[in-house]
Amino acid sequence: MDYTDRLRRFAINDSRLEEDLELESTVLEPRTVALIRLAALVAVGGAEPTYGSEVDEAVTAGATTAEIVDVLAATIPIVGLPAVVAAAPKLALALGYDPFDAREPG
C-alpha cells in the first residue's frame, strides 16, 4: 500500500487499516517511530508504565537519552508546557532518574 492509499484509509477510518498496518512496515526508521510514539504518549498524558516500555523500545531502536529528553521540548508548541511538565517525571523514571532527588547532578 502506498502512502496515498494509507492516507485515504486513515481519512475514512477504513476497517481494514489496523490489520494492514500490523503486517506492513513503515518507511520511517524504528528509532524515528519510537520517538514519535513517545511524543504521542506525552500528548495523550500516558500512564507511567507505558513510558517504561516506550523508552525501552526507543533505546533498543538506537535513540539516545538526549534525543528522548528532546521529545519533551519538541512537543511543547503542540501540547503546551503543563502537559510536558506532567510527563517529565514519568519519562525521568523510565530513564532511571529520580526527578525528585534534591541533589544536583555532577
Buried (B, 14 or more C-beta within 10 A) or exposed (E): EEEEEBEEBEEEEEEEBEEEBEEEEEEEEBBBBBBBBBBBBBBEEBEEEBBBEBBEBBBEBEBEEEBBBEBBEBBBEEBEEEBBEEBBBBBBBBBEBEEEEEEEEE
